[in-house]
Amino acid sequence: AAYVHSGGTTGSPKLVKLTHRGFSYKFWANTHVMAHTADDVIFADYPMFHIAGFFGKGIMAIADGMEIVIPSPNGARDKSFIENYWKFVEKYRITILSGVPTTLAQLCKRPPNGEDLSSLRPYGVTGSTAFPPEIARQLQQICGVRMFSTYGATEYTQNVAQTPRDGDFRLGSAGLRLPYTQIKIVELDDAGRIERECAADEIGLVVVKGPSVTPGYVDGAYDQGILLPDGWFNSGDLGRIDPDGFLWIT
């Protein structure tokens, strides 16, 4: 379905192959876990070359019939957008708050000043990097929105784990796996094969398997050591899974 650029923070720039199956599945899964509707209004404030901007703020939103507000070609990198963020929320009746942790930290420094934020749902999403619990607490205090952490990558067609919409809210965790996606913590042997699965709360390598995981890179040389036997994807990330199934990236 698409070739999407990846690798800026993890190594050499490369193109990821993403499938129609992955798009369809991830649209269904995210719509399910976030209870998206055609009445939702979102900011398209991520770069469109990024998987979150291309899919989460583009393809998925269109498939759900959402209204998409593009504030600037530079998205959240536009200072005037951030300075007037809450006014835009009021004007366009934004329903879902989102943004990377650095954006959310900036919003905490510029709290609302009497704007009507009643259109916002009581929950939103963040990702891309670790989300400091203190920023989460500040944001909930200033606008009443709990921000859900996610864990994902371009190679997964965006996120594969997320804080549950209802119930336990474990700050610092990346949440629970999405339906029909598998995540486990393992150790590899010297040949790069999965040697054993780690115990609860034991730190190891995060591997992912599911309908949205890439079948490989455009340059197949990058697949070596990444695409493991039986369909598992080697994330290169270290993490642990607690006894209740919550993923913690370490």
Disulfide bonds with the S-S distance in Angstrom:
none
